[in-house]
């Protein structure tokens, strides 16, 4: 399993979400860290910048992968995350 590192912006965004939504997002991040192939259809490389996005319903997780480390950069609603 990869080690998950949350950046400050991602932690702030996660704390601002409703408890159920935050738990669902954390669960999907952990699932991806353990078995990336299980969520491969929901992961895309970002265009115009480094990193990837994980789609979880109406929310997006922006992250970067570096071998055994999954670096969570930001979390937000799909209408605002790419601004």
C-alpha positions in Angstrom: 0.0 0.0 0.0 1.2 3.5 -0.8 1.7 6.1 1.9 -0.9 8.9 1.8 0.3 12.5 2.4 -2.3 15.2 2.7 -1.2 18.8 1.9 -2.5 21.6 4.1 -5.0 22.8 1.4 -6.4 19.3 1.1 -6.9 18.9 4.8 -8.7 22.2 5.0 -11.0 21.3 2.2 -11.7 17.9 3.8 -12.5 19.4 7.2 -15.0 21.8 5.5 -17.0 19.0 3.9 -19.9 17.3 5.6 -18.8 14.3 7.8 -20.3 11.7 5.5 -18.9 13.1 2.4 -15.4 13.5 3.9 -15.5 9.9 5.1 -16.5 8.7 1.6 -13.7 10.6 0.0 -11.1 9.4 2.6 -12.3 5.8 1.9 -11.9 6.1 -1.8 -8.4 7.7 -1.4 -7.4 4.7 0.8 -8.9 2.3 -1.7 -6.9 3.9 -4.5 -3.7 3.8 -2.5 -4.2 0.1 -1.8 -5.4 -1.0 -5.2 -5.1 1.6 -8.0 -6.6 -0.6 -10.6 -9.9 -0.7 -8.7 -10.5 3.0 -9.4 -8.6 3.4 -12.7 -11.7 4.4 -14.6 -12.1 7.4 -12.3 -8.5 8.7 -12.6 -7.3 11.0 -15.3 -4.1 12.9 -15.9 -4.6 16.7 -15.6 -4.2 18.8 -18.7 -2.0 21.9 -18.5 -0.4 21.0 -15.2 1.2 18.1 -13.3 -0.9 15.6 -11.4 -4.0 13.5 -11.6 -7.6 13.8 -10.5 -9.8 11.2 -8.9 -13.5 11.5 -9.5 -15.7 10.7 -6.5 -19.3 11.7 -7.4 -19.4 15.5 -7.6 -16.1 15.8 -5.9 -12.5 15.7 -7.3 -9.3 14.8 -5.5 -6.2 16.4 -7.1 -3.1 14.3 -6.4 0.4 13.4 -7.5 2.0 10.0 -7.4 5.7 9.4 -6.6 6.4 5.7 -6.3 5.2 4.7 -2.9 3.8 8.1 -2.0 0.3 9.4 -2.9 0.4 13.2 -2.4 -3.1 14.6 -2.0 -2.9 18.3 -3.1 -6.5 19.5 -3.0 -10.1 18.3 -2.7 -13.2 20.1 -3.8 -16.5 20.2 -5.7 -16.1 19.7 -9.4 -17.4 23.2 -10.2 -14.6 24.9 -8.2 -11.6 22.6 -8.0 -10.0 23.6 -11.3 -10.1 27.3 -10.7 
